[in-house]
Amino acid sequence: MYRNLEDCIIDLEKNGHLVRIQEEVDPYLEMAAIHMKVYEAGGPALLFENVKGSKFRAASNLFGTLERSKFMFRDTWASVQNVMAIRDDPMKALKQPFRNIGNGLAAVKALPLKKLGSLPTTTQEIQISDLPLIQHWPMDGGAFITLPQVYTEDPGKPGIMNSNLGMYRVQLSGNDYEMNKEIGLHYQIHRGIGIHQDKANKLGVPLKVSIFIGGPPAHTLSAIMPLPEGLSEMTVAGLLAGRNFRYSYVDGYCISNDADFVITGEIHPGETKPEGPFGDHLGYYSLTHPFPLMKVHKVYAKANAIWPFTVVGRPPQEDTSFGELIHELTGDAIKHEIPGVKEVHAVDATGVHPLLFAIGSERYTPYQKVKQPTEILTIANRILGTGQLSLAKYLFITAEEDQPVDTHKEVKFLTYILERIDLRRDIHFHTNTTIDTLDYSGTGLNSGSKVVFAAYGDKKRDLCKEVPDDLKDIRGFENAKLIMPGVVVLQGPKFKDYAQAGQELQGLCNAIQAKGAIPACPMIILSDDSSFMSATIQNFLWATFTRSNPSHDIYGVNSQYENKHWACDNVIIDARIKPHQAPPLIADPVVEKNIERLFGKGASLGGLKLG
C-alpha cells in the first residue's frame, strides 16, 4: 500500500519494473517520444531525473502493462473486485454474509479522512512555469497535463461526498493563456464536471477547481473509473490505495494531502479561450476550440515531488492498458446496468468510442421459427443511451446461439455478424446526434450519426476468402484487396467534397450491380490506400471507423428505402480522408533520431530490447 508516488517508484524499481533516466531530456517532444518507444517495446516504467527547464522529476509508463498495474495494486486488488461485485449485485452480500465481512472492512478505507489544519509542512508554493512543461506532439498547442485528477464539488451541495474527480486534459501553456495566471480545461460531454459547472453558472458564481497531480497511483486510476451516479471517486481512491484519502481545505479549495502537485483556481461563467490542438487517443489531433478558462489561484508542490504523465496517440498506448485494468476491476458491471446484455467491447484499435461490439440476448419470441433481431435492438438502444457508450458511432451486436461468441476476437466476431446479417433489414441509423468531442468525422463538434448492425439467426451466406472477380478492374477503383472474409477494400480517387463523392459512389454501386450480385462480400471499404488498409486488421479498424460518419459515408449497392428503412445488397463505407477531418499524428523524425542516444550502449535505456 503506497502512501505516495515516491513509495510506488521505489517499490517498482526494487522489483525490476522501473528504469531511471539520468541524462537530461527535453520536455518538448523528447520525453513523449522516449515514453512511446519504451511502451511499444513492453518496457518498464520510467523516472526522468533530469528534465530540462524544471527542477522536478517526471514519471511515465507506470500503467504500461496489465502485469505492472496488478503488481502495484496487489494488496488491494481482490478486495476492490469484491466490493465492486457487491455494488453490482447487492444480493450477493445478503446471500453470503460471512464471505462478505471482509468487504465491509475494506470499505472502511474508502471513507475520506479529513485532515484538519493546513497542508503538509514540506509543501511549497510554486508557479506553473516551474513544472515540467511537456509537449507531446509537434502540432500541439503547448504543454499539457495528461494524468490530472480534476476535483470539483456540487455548488448546491458542497462537500467531498458530493464531489467529482475526473481526468480532463489541462493545457498549461501556449495559445492565448497568460503564463502562471491562466490554464485551459478541456472536458467532453457526458462528464461529471459539466453538471457542476452548469449549476455554478445558474447560480452566477465561479466554480472552484482543484487539480491533483501524482499521489498514490490509486488516486490517478480512480479519476477514470466508470462509476454509477452517487458513488464518489474518492471512496474508490481509498479502496484502491488501502488507505483513506487525506485532504485539507485551503482558501476554500480542497487539497489532496497526498498529491505531488495541486493547482487551484476558478472557472467563471461564460469565460473560455481557444484550447488545443492536442494529439489525441483516436490517432489524430483534436483541433483548437473554445473551452473553459481556469484562472489560477495557487500552485503547490511537495518536497521532491514527481510529475506523472502519459502519452496518447493512435492505439495501442498506455491508456489501452488503463482500459484493460478497469475492465478487470469492474467486471460484469455492464450486465447489471443494461438487462439482457452479456458483453460490450469498446474496440481499442479505433480509439475506443468510434466502434462497439456487443453480445445481447434473444428471449422475446422463442416460439417463432424464423430468427431475427428483436431483443438485441432494444439492447442496442440502451447501449447507445448509456453514459460514454452513447458517444459511439458504430455498434455491431448479436446474440449467441449454438456457439460462443467473443467480442475481443475482432475478425471472428465480424465474421459471425456478416454471415448472418440481412442487409435489407438489419441496419439501423441514428442521424443528427452526438458523437465523441475528439471525433472529427462528423458534421461538427460533438455532432454526427450512429449506425447499428444487428445480426441474429441462421447463417445466410459463405463469405469470400479472396477478392471476387467482379470487384476487380472497376474503372477508377483499383488495387482491390481482401481484408478479412467478406470484407474487400478498394482504392479510389482523393475525396473532394460530398457532392462529388455521391456521384463517385453511385457510379461504383452501379458498376458493381451491373456485374451481378456478390452476396459473399457484404462489406466493401473505399480508401485512399488499400495496401495500408489491408496490411493489418488494426489498420482496417482504425482507418475505417475513425474516418467515416455513418449517415454521410455509408452507401449501398442496389440501395433503396422501404417504408423509410434503408436497405441494400452490399454495404460500402467511404473511409477516405475528408478535408474537414483532423490531421493524423506523425512523429518528428529529428526528435526520433535525437532520442537514440538514450538507447545506446552505456545509456540509461541501453539494455532495453526494442522491436
Rosetta blueprint (number, residue, H / E / L):
1 M L
2 Y L
3 R L
4 N L
5 L H
6 E H
7 D H
8 C H
9 I H
10 I H
11 D H
12 L H
13 E H
14 K H
15 N L
16 G L
17 H L
18 L E
19 V E
20 R E
21 I E
22 Q L
23 E L
24 E L
25 V E
26 D L
27 P L
28 Y E
29 L L
30 E H
31 M H
32 A H
33 A H
34 I H
35 H H
36 M H
37 K H
38 V H
39 Y H
40 E H
41 A L
42 G L
43 G L
44 P L
45 A E
46 L E
47 L E
48 F E
49 E L
50 N L
51 V E
52 K L
53 G L
54 S L
55 K L
56 F L
57 R E
58 A E
59 A E
60 S E
61 N L
62 L L
63 F L
64 G L
65 T L
66 L H
67 E H
68 R H
69 S H
70 K H
71 F H
72 M H
73 F L
74 R L
75 D L
76 T L
77 W H
78 A H
79 S H
80 V H
81 Q H
82 N H
83 V H
84 M H
85 A H
86 I H
87 R H
88 D H
89 D L
90 P L
91 M H
92 K H
93 A H
94 L H
95 K H
96 Q L
97 P L
98 F L
99 R L
100 N L
101 I H
102 G H
103 N H
104 G H
105 L H
106 A H
107 A H
108 V H
109 K L
110 A L
111 L L
112 P L
113 L E
114 K E
115 K L
116 L L
117 G L
118 S L
119 L L
120 P L
121 T L
122 T L
123 T L
124 Q E
125 E E
126 I E
127 Q L
128 I H
129 S H
130 D H
131 L L
132 P L
133 L L
134 I L
135 Q E
136 H L
137 W L
138 P L
139 M L
140 D L
141 G L
142 G L
143 A L
144 F E
145 I E
146 T L
147 L L
148 P E
149 Q E
150 V E
151 Y E
152 T E
153 E E
154 D L
155 P L
156 G L
157 K L
158 P L
159 G L
160 I H
161 M H
162 N H
163 S E
164 N E
165 L E
166 G E
167 M L
168 Y L
169 R L
170 V E
171 Q E
172 L L
173 S L
174 G L
175 N L
176 D L
177 Y L
178 E L
179 M L
180 N L
181 K L
182 E E
183 I E
184 G E
185 L E
186 H L
187 Y L
188 Q L
189 I L
190 H L
191 R L
192 G H
193 I H
194 G H
195 I H
196 H H
197 Q H
198 D H
199 K H
200 A H
201 N H
202 K H
203 L H
204 G L
205 V L
206 P L
207 L E
208 K E
209 V E
210 S E
211 I E
212 F E
213 I E
214 G L
215 G L
216 P L
217 P H
218 A H
219 H H
220 T H
221 L H
222 S H
223 A L
224 I L
225 M L
226 P L
227 L L
228 P L
229 E L
230 G L
231 L L
232 S L
233 E H
234 M H
235 T H
236 V H
237 A H
238 G H
239 L H
240 L H
241 A H
242 G L
243 R L
244 N L
245 F L
246 R E
247 Y E
248 S E
249 Y E
250 V E
251 D L
252 G L
253 Y E
254 C E
255 I E
256 S E
257 N L
258 D L
259 A L
260 D L
261 F E
262 V E
263 I E
264 T E
265 G E
266 E E
267 I E
268 H E
269 P E
270 G E
271 E E
272 T E
273 K E
274 P E
275 E E
276 G L
277 P L
278 F E
279 G E
280 D L
281 H L
282 L L
283 G L
284 Y E
285 Y E
286 S E
287 L L
288 T L
289 H E
290 P E
291 F E
292 P E
293 L E
294 M E
295 K E
296 V E
297 H E
298 K E
299 V E
300 Y E
301 A E
302 K L
303 A L
304 N L
305 A L
306 I E
307 W E
308 P E
309 F E
310 T L
311 V L
312 V L
313 G L
314 R L
315 P L
316 P L
317 Q L
318 E H
319 D H
320 T H
321 S H
322 F H
323 G H
324 E H
325 L H
326 I H
327 H H
328 E H
329 L H
330 T H
331 G L
332 D L
333 A H
334 I H
335 K H
336 H H
337 E H
338 I L
339 P L
340 G L
341 V L
342 K L
343 E E
344 V E
345 H E
346 A E
347 V L
348 D H
349 A H
350 T H
351 G L
352 V L
353 H L
354 P L
355 L E
356 L E
357 F E
358 A E
359 I E
360 G E
361 S L
362 E L
363 R L
364 Y L
365 T L
366 P L
367 Y L
368 Q L
369 K L
370 V L
371 K L
372 Q L
373 P L
374 T L
375 E H
376 I H
377 L H
378 T H
379 I H
380 A H
381 N H
382 R H
383 I H
384 L L
385 G L
386 T L
387 G H
388 Q H
389 L H
390 S H
391 L H
392 A L
393 K L
394 Y E
395 L E
396 F E
397 I E
398 T E
399 A E
400 E L
401 E L
402 D L
403 Q L
404 P L
405 V L
406 D L
407 T L
408 H L
409 K L
410 E H
411 V H
412 K H
413 F H
414 L H
415 T H
416 Y H
417 I H
418 L H
419 E H
420 R H
421 I L
422 D L
423 L L
424 R L
425 R L
426 D L
427 I E
428 H E
429 F E
430 H E
431 T E
432 N E
433 T E
434 T E
435 I L
436 D L
437 T L
438 L L
439 D L
440 Y L
441 S L
442 G L
443 T L
444 G E
445 L L
446 N L
447 S E
448 G E
449 S E
450 K E
451 V E
452 V E
453 F E
454 A E
455 A E
456 Y L
457 G L
458 D L
459 K L
460 K L
461 R L
462 D L
463 L L
464 C L
465 K L
466 E L
467 V L
468 P L
469 D H
470 D H
471 L H
472 K L
473 D L
474 I E
475 R L
476 G L
477 F E
478 E E
479 N E
480 A E
481 K E
482 L E
483 I E
484 M E
485 P L
486 G L
487 V E
488 V E
489 V E
490 L E
491 Q E
492 G L
493 P L
494 K L
495 F L
496 K L
497 D L
498 Y H
499 A H
500 Q H
501 A H
502 G H
503 Q H
504 E H
505 L H
506 Q H
507 G H
508 L H
509 C H
510 N H
511 A H
512 I H
513 Q H
514 A H
515 K H
516 G L
517 A L
518 I L
519 P L
520 A L
521 C L
522 P L
523 M E
524 I E
525 I E
526 L E
527 S E
528 D L
529 D L
530 S H
531 S H
532 F H
533 M H
534 S H
535 A H
536 T L
537 I H
538 Q H
539 N H
540 F H
541 L H
542 W H
543 A H
544 T H
545 F H
546 T H
547 R L
548 S L
549 N L
550 P H
551 S H
552 H H
553 D H
554 I E
555 Y E
556 G E
557 V E
558 N L
559 S L
560 Q E
561 Y E
562 E E
563 N L
564 K L
565 H E
566 W E
567 A E
568 C L
569 D L
570 N E
571 V E
572 I E
573 I E
574 D E
575 A L
576 R L
577 I L
578 K L
579 P L
580 H L
581 Q L
582 A L
583 P L
584 P E
585 L L
586 I L
587 A L
588 D L
589 P H
590 V H
591 V H
592 E H
593 K H
594 N H
595 I H
596 E H
597 R H
598 L H
599 F L
600 G L
601 K L
602 G L
603 A L
604 S L
605 L L
606 G L
607 G L
608 L L
609 K L
610 L L
611 G L
